[in-house]
């Protein structure tokens, strides 16, 4: 998805209250220490002073690139680089007749946040008919099905987790009472050894998300083929246990890595992104929201420091 603010070919003019989102490990857009009006005029003796997060004066280094015309770009963006970037532009106005000089200062603020794509997994549900809710066949079907699905997606580093089933009697119009297994499970792209699929890539969620989409499609096709077999064997006797046509359901679940969360109110321009947790919040796990913690002063906190931490050393 193209974010609205990337459309200016990655060059950003300051708009009041504008928030800028930079994908983790990517380069930031170019921030310009000027506004549209001034850019069309001649500027005498301009100087640019950039102040970054933690009120540090920024000078060019191997990560931060500042041009002579005051344009700033941050390479390989990381969580602690999030925060307020301020540039002060000073320039002179010279009265032609008197050569009288006057210094003018203008300040431009940019709020910059690191973000990552959410990690996708899928919650799925299917139904199978069965002869009875009693007996060991239901358990066998359930176990075999889990094995088949795991084998179907294992080469994508995906696996089936939290599988469960319940047996219910269902009354179907004109068919009377039948027994059905309601089966539910999750599929995620974090099977043991999943990091091997990353090939050392920093943005592994691009790979895992691609894999889980493929896994989802394969599983859907598998159940469609079950329905196909069923429809083409109608005149023969059907097995007692078979897939109930159109019973496959799937819902995408998003999660964010520790230190990141979603917040549609705060980050409406990047509502589906996992944005770095701001100071005063943290996220210790793959929950989708950052929790409040007053003692956090950094971006991307994964824990909430408490005042009890030093107790053990006092005894």
Residue pairs with C-beta under 8 A, 6 or more apart in sequence:
1 272
3 21
3 269
3 270
4 269
5 12
5 18
5 20
5 21
5 29
5 269
6 29
8 29
10 29
10 30
11 29
11 30
11 32
11 71
12 18
12 20
12 29
12 30
12 31
12 32
12 110
13 32
13 34
13 35
13 36
14 31
14 32
14 35
14 108
14 109
14 110
16 109
18 110
18 111
19 111
19 112
19 113
19 267
19 269
19 270
20 28
20 29
20 31
20 110
20 111
20 112
20 113
21 112
21 113
21 114
21 115
21 267
21 269
21 270
21 273
21 275
22 28
22 29
22 74
22 77
22 112
22 113
22 114
22 115
23 77
23 114
23 115
23 116
23 117
23 203
24 77
24 78
24 79
24 114
24 115
24 116
24 202
24 203
25 76
25 77
25 78
25 202
25 203
26 76
26 77
27 73
27 74
27 75
27 76
27 77
28 73
28 74
28 75
28 77
28 112
29 73
30 71
30 72
30 73
31 71
31 72
31 73
31 85
31 87
31 110
31 112
32 39
32 70
32 71
32 108
33 48
33 50
33 70
33 71
33 72
33 87
33 88
33 89
33 108
34 70
34 89
34 106
34 108
35 106
35 108
38 89
38 106
43 91
44 91
44 92
44 93
44 94
45 91
45 92
46 69
46 70
46 89
46 90
46 91
47 89
47 90
47 91
48 66
48 69
48 70
48 87
48 88
48 89
49 57
49 87
49 88
49 90
50 57
50 58
50 66
50 70
50 72
50 85
50 86
50 87
51 57
51 58
51 85
51 86
51 87
51 88
52 58
52 64
52 81
52 83
52 85
53 80
53 81
53 82
53 83
53 84
53 85
53 299
54 83
58 64
58 66
58 72
58 85
59 66
60 66
62 75
63 74
63 75
63 76
63 81
64 72
64 73
64 74
64 75
65 72
65 73
65 74
65 75
66 72
70 87
70 89
72 85
72 87
74 81
74 112
77 114
78 114
79 114
79 259
79 276
79 299
79 300
80 298
80 299
80 300
81 112
81 114
82 112
82 113
82 114
82 276
82 278
82 299
82 300
83 111
83 112
83 299
84 109
84 110
84 111
84 112
85 109
85 110
85 111
85 112
86 107
86 108
86 109
86 110
87 107
87 108
87 110
88 105
88 106
88 107
88 108
89 105
89 106
89 107
89 108
90 103
90 104
90 105
91 103
91 104
92 101
92 102
92 103
92 104
93 101
93 102
93 104
94 100
94 101
95 102
113 267
113 270
113 275
113 276
113 278
113 299
114 275
114 276
114 299
114 300
115 260
115 267
115 270
115 273
115 274
115 275
115 276
116 203
116 205
116 256
116 257
116 260
116 273
116 274
117 203
117 205
117 206
117 209
117 273
117 274
118 205
118 254
118 255
118 256
118 262
118 272
118 273
118 274
118 288
119 188
119 189
119 205
119 208
119 209
119 254
119 255
119 256
119 257
119 286
120 189
120 208
120 209
120 212
120 213
120 252
120 253
120 254
121 186
121 187
121 188
121 189
121 212
121 252
121 253
121 255
122 186
122 187
122 188
122 212
122 215
122 216
122 250
122 251
122 252
122 253
123 184
123 185
123 186
123 250
123 251
123 253
124 184
124 185
124 186
124 187
124 219
124 248
124 249
124 250
124 251
125 182
125 183
125 184
125 185
125 247
125 248
125 249
125 250
126 183
126 223
126 243
126 244
126 247
126 248
126 249
127 180
127 181
127 182
127 183
127 243
127 244
127 247
128 141
128 145
128 180
128 181
128 183
128 241
128 242
128 243
128 244
129 178
129 179
129 180
129 181
129 240
129 241
129 242
129 244
130 137
130 138
130 141
130 167
130 179
130 180
130 181
130 240
130 241
131 137
131 179
131 240
131 241
132 179
133 167
133 168
133 169
133 179
137 241
138 165
138 167
138 181
141 181
141 241
142 163
142 165
142 181
142 183
145 183
146 160
146 163
146 185
148 222
149 160
149 185
149 187
149 219
149 222
150 159
150 160
152 215
152 218
152 219
152 222
153 159
153 160
153 187
153 214
153 215
153 218
153 219
154 191
156 189
156 197
156 211
156 212
156 214
156 215
157 189
157 190
157 191
157 193
157 194
157 196
157 197
157 208
157 211
158 187
158 188
158 189
158 191
158 211
158 212
158 215
159 187
159 188
159 190
159 191
159 192
160 185
160 186
160 187
161 185
161 186
161 187
161 188
162 184
162 185
162 186
163 183
163 184
163 185
164 183
164 184
164 185
165 181
165 182
165 183
165 184
166 181
166 182
167 179
167 180
167 181
167 182
168 179
168 180
168 182
169 177
169 178
169 179
169 180
170 177
170 178
170 179
170 180
171 177
172 178
180 244
181 241
186 253
187 212
187 215
187 216
187 219
188 212
189 208
189 209
189 211
189 212
189 215
190 208
194 208
195 204
197 204
197 207
197 208
197 211
198 204
198 207
198 208
199 207
201 207
205 257
216 250
220 248
220 250
223 243
223 248
224 248
226 242
226 243
227 243
227 245
227 246
230 238
230 242
230 243
230 245
231 245
254 262
254 272
254 274
254 288
255 286
255 287
255 288
256 262
256 274
256 283
256 286
256 287
256 288
257 274
257 286
258 283
258 284
258 285
258 286
258 302
259 276
259 277
259 282
259 283
259 300
259 301
259 302
260 274
260 275
260 276
260 277
260 283
260 290
260 300
261 274
261 275
261 277
261 281
261 283
261 287
261 288
261 289
261 290
262 271
262 272
262 273
262 274
262 275
262 288
262 289
263 275
263 289
263 290
264 271
266 275
266 278
267 273
267 275
274 288
276 299
276 300
277 283
277 290
277 296
277 299
277 300
277 301
278 290
278 299
279 296
279 297
279 298
279 299
279 301
280 292
280 293
280 294
280 296
281 290
281 291
281 292
281 293
281 296
281 301
282 290
282 291
282 293
282 296
282 301
282 302
282 303
282 304
283 289
283 290
283 291
283 301
283 302
284 291
284 302
284 303
284 304
291 304
293 301
293 304
293 305
295 304
295 305
295 306
295 307
296 304
296 305
